[in-house]
Amino acid sequence: MRAEAVPLFLYRSTRTGSSVAPHRQLFAAILTEEEIEQIDIFVPTPLPEPPDFQEALHQARTLVQTGATDHAWSVLAAALPRWHSDSPYRIAPVVPLTDPVLRDLVTPERARTIVSTPRGIKGY
């Protein structure tokens, strides 16, 4: 919840201009008081990602910071099939949508690519 659902909700609220105030009570069960007070800048501790995917995230962040956004997306898209989770609660890589550096790369079409790309091929 902290690492994926809350940042997705907050990012969407920010983009649509919606207030998060009505939802503060819900956040009280998930976030600390200090995090709630600074909800506009909340960035959760990232969840562990598979090493290949983590490397792609790092490379994509570096590319975004140099202005090479299309190349950054290419790196992420190429890494999607290698993403997997050991948790049954993580069904897709959400970090491109929640990471403050990467999230502006994700257009609606790219979000569909993220959720529809076959993943988790670990060589079984």
N, CA, C and O of each residue as an XYZ file, in Angstrom:
496
protein
N       0.823     -1.207      0.000
C       0.000      0.000      0.000
C       0.861      1.263      0.000
O       0.697      2.141     -0.847
N       1.789      1.340      0.970
C       2.626      2.547      1.113
C       3.445      2.819     -0.141
O       3.563      3.964     -0.579
N       4.003      1.774     -0.708
C       4.954      1.949     -1.799
C       4.296      2.057     -3.165
O       4.912      2.569     -4.099
N       3.067      1.590     -3.307
C       2.458      1.590     -4.630
C       1.102      2.301     -4.678
O       0.940      3.253     -5.441
N       0.142      1.863     -3.890
C      -1.206      2.426     -3.987
C      -1.267      3.887     -3.552
O      -1.896      4.707     -4.221
N      -0.619      4.217     -2.436
C      -0.664      5.606     -1.951
C      -0.015      6.563     -2.954
O      -0.626      7.578     -3.290
N       1.202      6.282     -3.448
C       1.786      7.206     -4.429
C       0.967      7.323     -5.712
O       0.877      8.408     -6.288
N       0.370      6.221     -6.167
C      -0.485      6.301     -7.356
C      -1.674      7.217     -7.107
O      -2.004      8.060     -7.942
N      -2.316      7.050     -5.956
C      -3.457      7.890     -5.603
C      -3.053      9.362     -5.521
O      -3.732     10.233     -6.065
N      -1.944      9.627     -4.839
C      -1.498     11.013     -4.670
C      -1.127     11.650     -6.005
O      -1.454     12.811     -6.251
N      -0.457     10.907     -6.854
C      -0.064     11.441     -8.161
C      -1.304     11.754     -8.999
O      -1.383     12.808     -9.631
N      -2.255     10.847     -8.999
C      -3.488     11.085     -9.762
C      -4.238     12.297     -9.201
O      -4.747     13.118     -9.964
N      -4.306     12.409     -7.892
C      -4.980     13.552     -7.270
C      -4.307     14.858     -7.661
O      -4.979     15.846     -7.958
N      -2.985     14.859     -7.660
C      -2.238     16.058     -8.035
C      -2.510     16.434     -9.483
O      -2.727     17.606     -9.793
N      -2.498     15.450    -10.366
C      -2.703     15.721    -11.802
C      -4.110     16.206    -12.101
O      -4.306     17.011    -13.012
N      -5.098     15.727    -11.343
C      -6.478     16.127    -11.609
C      -6.906     17.330    -10.783
O      -8.007     17.851    -10.963
N      -6.034     17.776     -9.872
C      -6.358     18.917     -9.027
C      -7.293     18.577     -7.879
O      -7.869     19.472     -7.260
N      -7.449     17.295     -7.591
C      -8.322     16.865     -6.496
C      -7.624     17.046     -5.156
O      -6.403     16.931     -5.053
N      -8.406     17.325     -4.151
C      -7.869     17.463     -2.802
C      -7.730     16.088     -2.158
O      -8.578     15.215     -2.337
N      -6.652     15.913     -1.411
C      -6.487     14.665     -0.660
C      -7.057     14.793      0.747
O      -7.108     13.809      1.486
N      -7.483     15.988      1.122
C      -7.985     16.236      2.481
C      -9.077     15.251      2.905
O      -9.028     14.765      4.035
N     -10.056     14.935      2.058
C     -11.091     13.997      2.498
C     -10.563     12.588      2.795
O     -11.255     11.786      3.422
N      -9.361     12.295      2.355
C      -8.810     10.946      2.500
C      -7.748     10.841      3.594
O      -7.135      9.787      3.766
N      -7.531     11.921      4.327
C      -6.482     11.912      5.357
C      -6.716     10.838      6.417
O      -5.758     10.242      6.909
N      -7.954     10.587      6.770
C      -8.240      9.562      7.782
C      -7.820      8.178      7.269
O      -7.287      7.371      8.031
N      -8.055      7.912      6.015
C      -7.618      6.648      5.423
C      -6.097      6.530      5.488
O      -5.566      5.467      5.810
N      -5.402      7.621      5.184
C      -3.939      7.601      5.210
C      -3.391      7.389      6.614
O      -2.278      6.887      6.770
N      -4.151      7.761      7.635
C      -3.679      7.626      9.018
C      -3.345      6.178      9.368
O      -2.503      5.928     10.231
N      -3.984      5.244      8.719
C      -3.697      3.831      8.976
C      -2.471      3.341      8.207
O      -1.988      2.234      8.443
N      -1.973      4.163      7.290
C      -0.885      3.738      6.410
C       0.379      4.566      6.601
O       1.491      4.040      6.541
N       0.200      5.870      6.833
C       1.331      6.793      6.908
C       1.513      7.328      8.325
O       0.584      7.296      9.132
N       2.702      7.815      8.618
C       2.948      8.461      9.909
C       2.337      9.860      9.886
O       1.999     10.374      8.820
N       2.196     10.473     11.059
C       1.652     11.835     11.123
C       2.521     12.804     10.332
O       2.008     13.675      9.631
N       3.826     12.651     10.446
C       4.743     13.529      9.711
C       4.563     13.374      8.199
O       4.584     14.365      7.469
N       4.390     12.151      7.731
C       4.173     11.925      6.297
C       2.854     12.536      5.842
O       2.766     13.084      4.743
N       1.837     12.444      6.678
C       0.544     13.035      6.328
C       0.662     14.553      6.253
O       0.093     15.175      5.357
N       1.396     15.151      7.188
C       1.581     16.608      7.170
C       2.330     17.065      5.917
O       2.133     18.186      5.447
N       3.177     16.210      5.388
C       3.958     16.549      4.193
C       3.521     15.688      3.008
O       4.347     15.259      2.202
N       2.238     15.447      2.915
C       1.694     14.528      1.915
C       2.036     14.957      0.485
O       2.152     14.114     -0.404
N       2.196     16.258      0.265
C       2.491     16.745     -1.085
C       3.861     16.310     -1.582
O       4.110     16.302     -2.787
N       4.750     15.949     -0.668
C       6.092     15.541     -1.078
C       6.400     14.102     -0.656
O       7.562     13.697     -0.633
N       5.369     13.336     -0.326
C       5.562     11.960      0.125
C       6.190     11.107     -0.974
O       5.664     11.018     -2.084
N       7.308     10.489     -0.655
C       7.958      9.521     -1.535
C       8.279      8.306     -0.668
O       9.096      8.400      0.248
N       7.648      7.173     -0.945
C       7.849      6.002     -0.092
C       9.201      5.343     -0.330
O       9.860      5.582     -1.342
N       9.591      4.521      0.612
C      10.760      3.674      0.414
C      10.410      2.688     -0.689
O       9.388      2.008     -0.603
N      11.233      2.597     -1.719
C      10.886      1.699     -2.828
C      10.929      0.230     -2.424
O      11.709     -0.178     -1.565
N      10.082     -0.537     -3.058
C      10.092     -1.981     -2.856
C      11.249     -2.580     -3.647
O      11.670     -2.013     -4.655
N      11.764     -3.717     -3.199
C      12.840     -4.348     -3.967
C      12.320     -4.836     -5.319
O      11.218     -5.374     -5.426
N      13.120     -4.637     -6.315
C      12.779     -5.072     -7.669
C      13.799     -6.122     -8.107
O      14.890     -6.187     -7.540
N      13.469     -6.942     -9.100
C      14.460     -7.883     -9.623
C      15.702     -7.113    -10.096
O      15.568     -6.004    -10.613
N      16.891     -7.671     -9.933
C      18.119     -6.940    -10.269
C      18.162     -6.370    -11.687
O      18.577     -5.227    -11.874
N      17.741     -7.145    -12.686
C      17.752     -6.631    -14.065
C      16.825     -5.436    -14.216
O      17.155     -4.458    -14.886
N      15.660     -5.530    -13.583
C      14.697     -4.437    -13.676
C      15.190     -3.225    -12.896
O      15.017     -2.090    -13.340
N      15.796     -3.455    -11.747
C      16.355     -2.357    -10.950
C      17.418     -1.613    -11.750
O      17.472     -0.383    -11.721
N      18.254     -2.346    -12.455
C      19.284     -1.725    -13.291
C      18.644     -0.891    -14.399
O      19.116      0.205    -14.701
N      17.577     -1.401    -15.003
C      16.872     -0.645    -16.042
C      16.254      0.629    -15.464
O      16.278      1.674    -16.114
N      15.704      0.554    -14.256
C      15.149      1.745    -13.606
C      16.235      2.790    -13.392
O      16.029      3.974    -13.661
N      17.385      2.350    -12.909
C      18.503      3.274    -12.671
C      18.949      3.921    -13.987
O      19.149      5.134    -14.052
N      19.099      3.109    -15.021
C      19.520      3.637    -16.322
C      18.474      4.613    -16.875
O      18.829      5.660    -17.416
N      17.199      4.275    -16.741
C      16.134      5.153    -17.239
C      16.115      6.482    -16.484
O      15.931      7.534    -17.096
N      16.301      6.448    -15.169
C      16.351      7.697    -14.390
C      17.488      8.587    -14.882
O      17.315      9.794    -15.050
N      18.644      7.986    -15.109
C      19.802      8.741    -15.594
C      19.500      9.358    -16.954
O      19.837     10.515    -17.202
N      18.872      8.596    -17.825
C      18.528      9.104    -19.157
C      17.512     10.241    -19.079
O      17.632     11.228    -19.805
N      16.525     10.112    -18.213
C      15.534     11.189    -18.045
C      16.232     12.472    -17.610
O      15.932     13.553    -18.117
N      17.153     12.349    -16.679
C      17.844     13.534    -16.166
C      18.716     14.202    -17.221
O      19.051     15.379    -17.084
N      19.090     13.472    -18.271
C      19.861     14.074    -19.361
C      18.960     14.518    -20.508
O      19.442     15.043    -21.512
N      17.644     14.308    -20.359
C      16.699     14.741    -21.382
C      16.391     13.695    -22.436
O      15.639     13.973    -23.370
N      16.946     12.511    -22.315
C      16.733     11.446    -23.302
C      15.524     10.600    -22.905
O      15.659      9.415    -22.598
N      14.346     11.218    -22.913
C      13.153     10.543    -22.397
C      12.705      9.374    -23.271
O      12.272      8.350    -22.742
N      12.799      9.500    -24.586
C      12.398      8.383    -25.445
C      13.314      7.181    -25.236
O      12.854      6.039    -25.204
N      14.598      7.440    -25.096
C      15.547      6.352    -24.829
C      15.260      5.736    -23.459
O      15.334      4.518    -23.296
N      14.933      6.574    -22.481
C      14.597      6.073    -21.142
C      13.405      5.122    -21.218
O      13.414      4.057    -20.600
N      12.377      5.510    -21.982
C      11.220      4.634    -22.114
C      11.611      3.331    -22.803
O      11.140      2.264    -22.408
N      12.458      3.397    -23.816
C      12.905      2.182    -24.511
C      13.592      1.215    -23.549
O      13.383      0.004    -23.622
N      14.405      1.753    -22.655
C      15.094      0.924    -21.659
C      14.068      0.250    -20.744
O      14.167     -0.946    -20.469
N      13.087      1.021    -20.276
C      12.053      0.441    -19.399
C      11.220     -0.604    -20.136
O      10.967     -1.689    -19.611
N      10.801     -0.275    -21.345
C       9.966     -1.201    -22.113
C      10.698     -2.519    -22.367
O      10.093     -3.589    -22.301
N      11.993     -2.443    -22.655
C      12.772     -3.660    -22.899
C      12.911     -4.506    -21.634
O      13.066     -5.725    -21.719
N      12.856     -3.877    -20.478
C      13.015     -4.600    -19.210
C      11.710     -5.190    -18.687
O      11.741     -6.054    -17.811
N      10.580     -4.751    -19.192
C       9.288     -5.218    -18.669
C       9.140     -6.742    -18.660
O       8.651     -7.283    -17.668
N       9.537     -7.456    -19.710
C       9.363     -8.914    -19.669
C      10.174     -9.599    -18.563
O       9.845    -10.713    -18.155
N      11.214     -8.949    -18.084
C      12.056     -9.550    -17.041
C      11.575     -9.222    -15.630
O      12.120     -9.741    -14.656
N      10.555     -8.363    -15.510
C      10.042     -8.023    -14.180
C       9.263     -9.206    -13.630
O       8.518     -9.863    -14.356
N       9.439     -9.470    -12.354
C       8.632    -10.463    -11.648
C       8.581    -10.069    -10.179
O       9.392     -9.274     -9.704
N       7.640    -10.625     -9.489
C       7.514    -10.363     -8.058
C       7.349    -11.682     -7.323
O       6.725    -12.621     -7.816
N       7.918    -11.723     -6.147
C       7.723    -12.888     -5.293
C       6.477    -12.734     -4.423
O       6.143    -13.625     -3.642
N       5.799    -11.606     -4.563
C       4.597    -11.342     -3.780
C       3.356    -11.523     -4.647
O       3.322    -11.031     -5.775
N       2.338    -12.216     -4.148
C       1.106    -12.351     -4.922
C       0.320    -11.041     -5.012
O      -0.640    -10.949     -5.777
N       0.716    -10.037     -4.243
C       0.011     -8.756     -4.239
C       0.577     -7.766     -5.251
O      -0.004     -6.704     -5.471
N       1.681     -8.101     -5.852
C       2.288     -7.236     -6.868
C       2.132     -7.931     -8.211
O       2.808     -8.923     -8.487
N       1.245     -7.412     -9.039
C       0.950     -8.086    -10.303
C       1.524     -7.367    -11.517
O       1.478     -7.891    -12.630
N       2.058     -6.184    -11.309
C       2.654     -5.420    -12.405
C       3.673     -4.453    -11.813
O       3.574     -4.082    -10.644
N       4.644     -4.046    -12.614
C       5.623     -3.078    -12.113
C       5.009     -1.680    -12.047
O       4.773     -1.052    -13.080
N       4.759     -1.210    -10.863
C       4.102      0.082    -10.659
C       5.108      1.224    -10.541
O       4.749      2.387    -10.722
N       6.352      0.902    -10.242
C       7.347      1.943     -9.973
C       7.492      2.966    -11.103
O       7.758      4.129    -10.799
N       7.335      2.618    -12.387
C       7.418      3.693    -13.388
C       6.330      4.758    -13.215
O       6.502      5.898    -13.646
N       5.220      4.390    -12.590
C       4.139      5.346    -12.348
C       4.298      6.112    -11.042
O       3.744      7.201    -10.892
N       5.044      5.557    -10.100
C       5.154      6.189     -8.785
C       6.473      6.909     -8.565
O       6.565      7.773     -7.692
N       7.481      6.576     -9.328
C       8.795      7.197     -9.177
C       8.731      8.639     -9.679
O       8.343      8.869    -10.824
N       9.102      9.617     -8.845
C       9.010     11.021     -9.252
C       9.814     11.362    -10.504
O       9.448     12.288    -11.229
N      10.887     10.647    -10.774
C      11.698     10.923    -11.960
C      11.096     10.274    -13.204
O      11.173     10.840    -14.295
N      10.506      9.108    -13.052
C      10.045      8.329    -14.204
C       8.584      8.530    -14.580
O       8.214      8.313    -15.733
N       7.757      8.934    -13.644
C       6.310      8.888    -13.892
C       5.824      9.736    -15.053
O       4.800      9.414    -15.654
N       6.525     10.808    -15.385
C       6.079     11.611    -16.525
C       6.364     10.940    -17.866
O       5.869     11.390    -18.899
N       7.151      9.876    -17.861
C       7.381      9.099    -19.083
C       6.144      8.305    -19.478
O       5.954      7.984    -20.651
N       5.309      7.992    -18.502
C       4.232      7.027    -18.710
C       2.966      7.720    -19.202
O       2.215      8.319    -18.432
N       2.760      7.617    -20.504
C       1.529      8.092    -21.129
C       0.460      7.013    -20.930
O       0.788      5.905    -20.505
N      -0.800      7.308    -21.224
C      -1.813      6.250    -21.128
C      -1.461      5.021    -21.986
O      -1.670      3.886    -21.559
N      -0.933      5.250    -23.180
C      -0.549      4.122    -24.041
C       0.575      3.300    -23.400
O       0.550      2.070    -23.432
N       1.545      3.985    -22.829
C       2.653      3.283    -22.182
C       2.190      2.552    -20.923
O       2.706      1.481    -20.602
N       1.231      3.118    -20.219
C       0.675      2.422    -19.047
C       0.023      1.114    -19.485
O       0.153      0.092    -18.812
N      -0.678      1.152    -20.617
C      -1.275     -0.079    -21.142
C      -0.183     -1.091    -21.504
O      -0.348     -2.292    -21.295
N       0.926     -0.596    -22.047
C       2.048     -1.488    -22.365
C       2.587     -2.140    -21.097
O       2.876     -3.337    -21.078
N       2.721     -1.347    -20.042
C       3.234     -1.881    -18.774
C       2.359     -3.025    -18.271
O       2.872     -4.070    -17.870
N       1.051     -2.833    -18.291
C       0.176     -3.864    -17.720
C      -0.085     -5.025    -18.671
O      -0.496     -6.095    -18.222
N       0.141     -4.847    -19.966
C      -0.174     -5.931    -20.906
C       1.044     -6.727    -21.376
O       0.885     -7.760    -22.028
N       2.242     -6.274    -21.063
C       3.442     -7.011    -21.473
C       3.574     -8.289    -20.646
O       3.564     -8.231    -19.417
N       3.696     -9.445    -21.309
C       3.945    -10.680    -20.541
C       5.249    -10.535    -19.759
O       6.259    -10.085    -20.299
N       5.215    -10.924    -18.475
C       6.386    -10.741    -17.618
C       6.630    -11.958    -16.756
O       5.855    -12.914    -16.713
N       7.756    -11.863    -16.072
C       8.071    -12.862    -15.067
C       8.701    -14.119    -15.610
O       8.710    -15.151    -14.939
N       9.224    -14.049    -16.807
C       9.876    -15.215    -17.385
C      11.246    -15.339    -16.735
O      12.159    -14.568    -17.031
N      11.377    -16.315    -15.849
C      12.607    -16.472    -15.079
C      13.408    -17.685    -15.545
O      14.310    -18.140    -14.843
N      13.088    -18.199    -16.707
C      13.846    -19.313    -17.247
C      13.471    -20.672    -16.671
O      14.296    -21.586    -16.659
N      12.245    -20.815    -16.197
C      11.810    -22.107    -15.636
C      11.607    -23.114    -16.747
O      11.242    -24.260    -16.481
